[in-house]
C-alpha cells in the first residue's frame, strides 16, 4: 500500500515540477520570437522611410526638370 502511495506522490510531484521547470524556457522562446518580429518591423519601417525619401527626391528632380523646360519655352 505504501508503495502505491509513493508512486502517486512521485507522479503528482513530477506533473507539478516539470511545467515549472520548463516555463522559463517557454517564456524565453516567446520573447525571442517577439524580438525577431520587432526587428522585422523596424527593418520594414526603415525600408518604407527610404522608399519615401527616394520618391520625394525623384519628384523634386521631375519638378526641377519641368521648371527648366518651362523656362526654356518661355525664352523662345
N, C-alpha and C positions, 0 to 999 in steps of 0.2 A: 504494500500500500504506500509506503514511504517513497519507494522507487517511482511510482506513478506520479505522486505529488511533485517530486523533484523535477520530473520531466516537464510537467505542466508549468512549473515556476520558471524553469530554464527557457521554455518556449515563449512564455509571456515576456521574460526579460529580453530575449532576442528580438521579438517582434517590436518591443518598445525602443530598444537601443539602436538597432540598425538604421531606422529612419533618422534618429537624432544624430548619429554619426555621419550619415550621408547628406544631411541638409546643408552643411557649408559647401559641399561640392556642387550641389544643385544650384544654390544661390550664386556661387561664383560663375558657373556656366551661364546663368541667366544674365548676369551683369556683363560678362564678356560679349555676349551677343548684342546687348544694348550698346556697348562701346563700338562694336562694328557698325551697327545701324547709325549711330551718331556720326561716326567717321564718314560713312557713305553719304549721309545727309549734308555734312559740311562740304564734302567734295562736290556734291551736286550744286549746292548754293554757290560755291566758288566758280564752277563751270558756267552757271547761269549768269553770274555777275560779269565774267569775262566775255561771254557772248553778247550781253547787253552793251558792254563797253565797245566791243567791235562793231556792233550795229550803229551805235552813236557816232563812232569815228567814220564809218562808211557813209552815214547820212550827212555828216558835216562835209566830207570830201565831195559828195554829189552836189550839195548845195553850193559849195565854193565853185565847182566847175560850171554849174548852171549860171551863177552870177557872172563869171568870167565870160561865158558865151553871150549873155545879155549885154554886157559892156561892149563886146566886140561888134555885136549887131547894131548897137546904138552909135558907135563910132562911124560906121559906114554910112 
